[in-house]
Amino acid sequence: MARPYSHRSLAKRVGDSMNDFLQHAISLSLFAKCVAAVIGIIFIYATFHLLEQTLPRRFGRADARYKVRKFVAYSGYLSILLFVAILFEDRLGRLSFAIGAIGAGVAVALQDVVASIAGAFSIGFSKLYAVGDRIQIGETRGDVIDIGLLRTTLIETGNWVGNDLYNGRIARIPNSAVLKGSVFNYSQGFQFIWDEIKVLLTVTSDCQFARDMLCRIAKESIGEYLVEARASWKSVSDDYQSVNPPLEPTVALVVNSGSLEFTLSYVVDYTKRTAMEDQLFTKIVQEVANSNGLLVWKS
């Protein structure tokens, strides 16, 4: 019976200490409260900054470390707000009108900041994307490495390098962009994309032989993707009303400027587009070279 009593006594002492602290904080002058606010904010910020640097190291996985770091950072911001609200509790009522007027003015002056904060909530609640997803916002495409309160940070892909290769730039996009334009996510739902390559041969080349060769090479190269692609598309069709697309490689032929132009279409992992193009063209070049004149490149 002594243990519950000890716990109740401890809780009572903690409650009394909190009440004494609140009473003492309320009794301070405005100047003393401002000084206490500055000191308290610096102390809280330093404490949570130290936790942000040390606590994530206890977690092995990178995604866990990132989530813990974000949780500590936002907890620090919330603690500062609560501390200031408690410290100035007795004056908040009298300052409510002034705070409202100032807040309205700040909202107009900082509308881009407010829109970015609203965009951050939209990203979180609507699950537009998460850290690790490959997305495109406007003309910028890359992998998400951080989602902040104001900006989303990407490692950019494309531009002067292959479509799925990093170019070395870090792109920071205001979160307000998700409210104003389209957001393309390569990682959610169907995690494959359709790609195509074009092969130009002379009109004297064996058309049927070329078509069969392209289909065979494509099936050999992307066979590993088809099972995964079918399963991935099934998960999409379970959530959305959609028509089942053809996932098998297809070859289309047009005669263009006196040449046979074959277009080979296929599905591929969105991170391996450049590597797949290289693999397909390498095999096609070998097949043309070994065709004994049945296939001739259009010069």
Protein Blocks (a to p, Z undefined) as FASTA:
>chain_A
ZZmmmmmmmmmmmmmmmmmmmmmmmmpcfklmmmmmmmmmmmmmmmmmmmmmmmmmmpmb
lklmmmmmmmmmmmmmmmmmmmmmmmmmmmmmmmmmmmmmmmmmmmmmmmmmmmmmmmmm
mmmmnomacehiacdehjbccddfbdcfkbccdddeejjlcfkbcehiacdddfklmmmm
ccddfkgojabdcddddddddfkbcfklmmmmmmmmmmmmmmmmmmmmmmmmmmmmmmpc
cddddfbdcdddddeehiacddddddddfklmmmmmmmmmmmmmmmmmmnnomaccdZZ
